[in-house]
């Protein structure tokens, strides 16, 4: 009798977690950020609604999942140099 009770509690906890995450995702999708700005290109610059320069910052993960031969400095095995 203890095992079915533990299984029911486990399933109940999983369903509660799943539905809580779904509700959280729904709330996050329905709310709109009040501080969102529209960006546009002005020649070579990116500007906001007030015509102020915007600097976009980020991090590229290029080559993180796919390592190329030139990154590892492997030139003999399976690669061709021109």
C-alpha positions as CSV (number, residue, x, y, z in Angstrom):
1,X,0.0,0.0,0.0
2,X,2.9,2.4,0.6
3,X,4.2,2.1,-3.0
4,X,1.0,3.1,-4.8
5,X,0.7,6.1,-2.4
6,X,4.2,7.2,-3.2
7,X,3.6,6.8,-6.9
8,X,0.5,8.8,-6.7
9,X,2.3,11.6,-4.8
10,X,5.1,11.5,-7.4
11,X,2.7,11.8,-10.3
12,X,0.8,14.5,-8.6
13,X,4.0,16.5,-8.0
14,X,5.0,16.0,-11.7
15,X,1.6,17.2,-12.9
16,X,1.6,20.2,-10.5
17,X,5.1,21.2,-11.7
18,X,4.1,20.8,-15.4
19,X,1.0,22.9,-15.1
20,X,2.8,25.5,-13.0
21,X,5.4,25.9,-15.7
22,X,2.7,26.1,-18.4
23,X,0.9,28.8,-16.4
24,X,4.1,30.7,-15.9
25,X,4.9,30.5,-19.6
26,X,1.4,31.8,-20.5
27,X,1.7,34.7,-18.1
28,X,5.1,35.6,-19.4
29,X,3.8,35.5,-23.0
30,X,0.8,37.6,-22.3
31,X,2.5,40.4,-20.4
32,X,4.3,43.1,-22.5
33,X,7.4,44.8,-21.3
34,X,6.7,48.5,-20.7
35,X,10.3,49.5,-21.3
36,X,10.5,48.0,-24.8
37,X,11.9,50.4,-27.4
38,X,11.6,50.4,-31.1
39,X,15.0,50.3,-32.9
40,X,15.6,51.4,-36.5
41,X,18.5,51.9,-38.8
42,X,19.6,55.5,-39.5
43,X,22.3,55.1,-42.2
44,X,25.1,53.1,-40.5
45,X,23.7,53.7,-37.0
46,X,21.1,51.9,-34.9
47,X,18.9,54.4,-33.0
48,X,16.0,54.3,-30.7
49,X,12.8,56.3,-30.6
50,X,14.6,59.4,-29.2
51,X,17.3,59.2,-32.0
52,X,20.0,58.1,-29.5
53,X,22.7,55.7,-30.6
54,X,22.2,52.1,-29.4
55,X,25.1,49.8,-29.0
56,X,24.1,46.1,-29.3
57,X,26.1,43.8,-27.1
58,X,26.1,40.0,-27.3
59,X,28.2,36.9,-27.3
60,X,28.7,34.7,-30.3
61,X,28.9,30.9,-29.8
62,X,30.3,30.2,-33.3
63,X,32.4,27.2,-33.3
64,X,31.3,26.0,-29.9
65,X,29.3,23.1,-31.2
66,X,31.1,22.5,-34.5
67,X,34.9,22.6,-34.2
68,X,36.6,23.2,-37.5
69,X,40.1,22.2,-38.4
70,X,41.5,25.7,-38.6
71,X,40.3,26.3,-35.0
72,X,42.2,23.4,-33.7
73,X,45.1,23.9,-36.0
74,X,44.8,20.5,-37.6
75,X,45.9,20.9,-41.2
76,X,47.1,17.4,-42.1
77,X,44.3,15.1,-41.2
78,X,41.2,15.4,-43.5
79,X,41.7,19.0,-44.5
80,X,43.0,20.6,-47.6
81,X,45.0,23.9,-47.6
82,X,44.8,26.1,-50.7
